[in-house]
Amino acid sequence: MDFRLGEKELALKEEIRKFAEAELPPDLMRNTLIDGEYRDFEFEISMSRKLAQRGWLVMSWPEKYGGRGTSLWEQTIYEMEIAYWGIPGAWMGISGTQWVGPCLMMFGIEEQRKKYLPLIASGEKDGIWCTCYSEPNAGSDFANIQTRAVKDGDDYIINGQKVWTSAAHRARWCWLAARTAPNVAKKHQGISIFIVDMKSPGVTVNPILNYYGRHHFNEVFFDNVRVPASNLVGEENKGWYYLMQSLAFERRSIAPTTYGSLKRILEELAKYAGQTEYEGQPLSQNPVIRTKLADLAIDLEVLKMFAFQLAWRISQGQIPVYESSRNKIMGDEVMRRGAITGAEILGIYSQVDPDSEWAKLNGTIQGAYLGFPGQAIAAGTAEIEKSIIAQFRLGLPKSY
Amino acid sequence: MDFSFTEEQDMLRILARDFLAKECPKAKVREMAKDERGYDPQMWHSMAELGWMGLIFPEEYGGMGASFMDLVILIEEMGRNILPSPFFSTIALCALPLLEYGSSEQKIKFLPRIAKGEAIWTFALAESSGRYKASEVKLRAVLEGTNYVLQGYKLFVTDAHVADYILVVGRTGESERPEDGITLFMVDARGPNVEMEAIPTIGGDRQFKVSFDRVAVPKDNILGKIGNGWDIVDFILQRAAVLKCAEMSGACQAVLDMTSSYAKERIQFDRPIGSFQAIQHKLADMVIDVEAVQYLLYQAAWGISIGSPLPWQISAAKAKANEAYQRICIEAIAAHGAIGYTMDHDIGLYYRRVRAAEFAAGDTDLHREVIATGLGL
């Protein structure tokens, strides 16, 4: 065993720190946590361009698609640091760099790779993707999707409704799961993946506001949307297999990014506790506060080890099965603990509107507090993830 | 980064697991809980022959020259089987500091005997408060001629009744910093004026009050430097925290395996209880706890193995293990139902050992304090 980071990873960490200090306004962090993205889209995309220019945006991709072929270790450190500093624009609509690109490399045809990968790698608006998976009747029961894609000559015609679609209002492209075979023995058969131009006639995006009135996700309607057959990804009706891979890519990056954001929160809270006096001594001397922050730090350390262990499994050419679910649950737990502990430390100030001048720590804690219940649902609820662990790690019967 | 064990390490684990499965079934664990000595000298002898006692001693002291990580692997397997033996007291608490701080004469005198399984040692630190703080060390050691004379008592000394030597933490001087003026003595456990009184525990292990009434210890039997003993105590507590964590990690894995198997076999409502999500999700939480302990443990052990102990990570591992071991046992009993609450079932053997394991080498509060300080609080 060896738990050292390599020189490249350490150097990268340092470079990102310098980048963040030079490029970011100091109060940026709260926005990511509360909204899941930045309200200022132009600023976000300007950062995407800069990340692309630095060769970071898609660093782990092969050179011919705009990357630098770096290791998964560097990618993991990159994700941790991006989240730690709250650098916006790194994921090209969440899905672009994180699973659309990697899936196209695995399952796409060369023509698709040549067209879409350089767009993502450019950091320009035309490289932003959304992912259309969930539907009103297909949440945790994802295989129950009803959106139809029917072959018509050289095209497919798409009809249906998607929901909880992050970044659809900004995306140029959509990574869509649709049903191509309705009469199948099992629901997960007969699903296919398509690339859809969001500017196509018949695509309608309506915002869904979260309980704090912020616009992050949407509902997307497909009304006789015509998509060229060349936009089918991989084989028809094999979509479920590609989806599982895309979810594995998505869940892999959850631990590194959650680790990064929460490490920052922990450090900010420790600083705040040291600077805030109560009853003649700093809050940091209060044994209850010390206990709570220490417990947060321990779980954060677990999350870090889980993130690296998963990266190691993949780097060994193994296909992780339950580890991503484990990491998702641990990430959610750390987020919940960080948000609640933070709120307890801020005390009565934890209720202040994060945009108000009254807010402590730039509203970061309120952002985390309002954000964590939603983050915990995205990419798979704890209940689903625990059932996956029981089934695939322990060999217990499928329970749903 | 590399999360893999070497082939030799995998071999060591298999060997240990096989040996303990054969030699130390749960019937043996139960028998030893009633046995006056609390361990099986025959098995102890076999363990020495396998090279376990001297596993990480250099060859010159009759050892195998293995790494600290190897010792962690071995102790994980001991924890899995709840091996009743003075191995932890002898090796984790005494042999490691002897190896690090002993003079060459002391090492030559004591280590080969330990490696051969001919000497049992234990460590005496806690006094009436039961806390591992320098300020709590009241046992006095006063120089009289060529001897130091010890006066006072120690509590919760494990395996003292079978020990040949006790490593005793005494106070040789008073100063503002309670850490100054602490000295470690190697005391003949069977010598005059050393008295023992058993402290019965719920874990069924052997712990004692050991009283020292004007016990003379020759200067040669001081470990390290006079007055600087607290550095050695810190060294011991750090290593012991990791090794106790290894024991707990093995125990956690055993309890998870046991509960997962039971969930597949136990039929209620015409199906295995493991098909119910209420049980599945309990088990999934146990998996996460088990792996959290494992990876924090391996990280902490790795630091020591390469000669750069990471105090913060060591404390994170022990604090996590304290919390996880207890939670896993409680959840496991719940998943078993009433059978888990019986004397005949093995789960109780693990649960009854939770309290002792938590306090060995530092309870959760002690380790949280290390972490809080590390955070700049």
Chai-1 contact restraints between the chains, C-beta under 6 A:
chainA,res_idxA,chainB,res_idxB,connection_type,confidence,min_distance_angstrom,max_distance_angstrom,comment,restraint_id
A,M1,B,D2,contact,1.0,0.0,6.0,A-B,restraint_1
A,M1,B,Y298,contact,1.0,0.0,6.0,A-B,restraint_2
A,M1,B,W302,contact,1.0,0.0,6.0,A-B,restraint_3
A,D2,B,D2,contact,1.0,0.0,6.0,A-B,restraint_4
A,F3,B,M1,contact,1.0,0.0,6.0,A-B,restraint_5
A,F3,B,Q299,contact,1.0,0.0,6.0,A-B,restraint_6
A,F3,B,W302,contact,1.0,0.0,6.0,A-B,restraint_7
A,A270,B,L375,contact,1.0,0.0,6.0,A-B,restraint_8
A,A270,B,G376,contact,1.0,0.0,6.0,A-B,restraint_9
A,A270,B,L377,contact,1.0,0.0,6.0,A-B,restraint_10
A,S284,B,L377,contact,1.0,0.0,6.0,A-B,restraint_11
A,R290,B,A372,contact,1.0,0.0,6.0,A-B,restraint_12
A,R290,B,L377,contact,1.0,0.0,6.0,A-B,restraint_13
A,T291,B,R368,contact,1.0,0.0,6.0,A-B,restraint_14
A,L293,B,L375,contact,1.0,0.0,6.0,A-B,restraint_15
A,A294,B,R368,contact,1.0,0.0,6.0,A-B,restraint_16
A,A294,B,I371,contact,1.0,0.0,6.0,A-B,restraint_17
A,A294,B,A372,contact,1.0,0.0,6.0,A-B,restraint_18
A,A297,B,I371,contact,1.0,0.0,6.0,A-B,restraint_19
A,A297,B,L375,contact,1.0,0.0,6.0,A-B,restraint_20
A,I298,B,A316,contact,1.0,0.0,6.0,A-B,restraint_21
A,I298,B,A319,contact,1.0,0.0,6.0,A-B,restraint_22
A,I298,B,K320,contact,1.0,0.0,6.0,A-B,restraint_23
A,E301,B,A316,contact,1.0,0.0,6.0,A-B,restraint_24
A,V302,B,A292,contact,1.0,0.0,6.0,A-B,restraint_25
A,M305,B,Y295,contact,1.0,0.0,6.0,A-B,restraint_26
A,F308,B,M1,contact,1.0,0.0,6.0,A-B,restraint_27
A,Q309,B,F3,contact,1.0,0.0,6.0,A-B,restraint_28
A,Q309,B,Y295,contact,1.0,0.0,6.0,A-B,restraint_29
A,W312,B,M1,contact,1.0,0.0,6.0,A-B,restraint_30
A,W312,B,F3,contact,1.0,0.0,6.0,A-B,restraint_31
A,R326,B,I288,contact,1.0,0.0,6.0,A-B,restraint_32
A,K386,B,H281,contact,1.0,0.0,6.0,A-B,restraint_33
A,K386,B,A284,contact,1.0,0.0,6.0,A-B,restraint_34
A,S387,B,Q280,contact,1.0,0.0,6.0,A-B,restraint_35
A,I389,B,A284,contact,1.0,0.0,6.0,A-B,restraint_36
A,I389,B,V287,contact,1.0,0.0,6.0,A-B,restraint_37
A,A390,B,Q280,contact,1.0,0.0,6.0,A-B,restraint_38
A,A390,B,L283,contact,1.0,0.0,6.0,A-B,restraint_39
A,A390,B,A284,contact,1.0,0.0,6.0,A-B,restraint_40
A,R393,B,V287,contact,1.0,0.0,6.0,A-B,restraint_41
A,L394,B,S260,contact,1.0,0.0,6.0,A-B,restraint_42
A,L394,B,L283,contact,1.0,0.0,6.0,A-B,restraint_43
A,L396,B,G274,contact,1.0,0.0,6.0,A-B,restraint_44
A,L396,B,Q280,contact,1.0,0.0,6.0,A-B,restraint_45
A,P397,B,S275,contact,1.0,0.0,6.0,A-B,restraint_46
A,S399,B,S275,contact,1.0,0.0,6.0,A-B,restraint_47
A,S399,B,Q277,contact,1.0,0.0,6.0,A-B,restraint_48
A,S399,B,Q280,contact,1.0,0.0,6.0,A-B,restraint_49
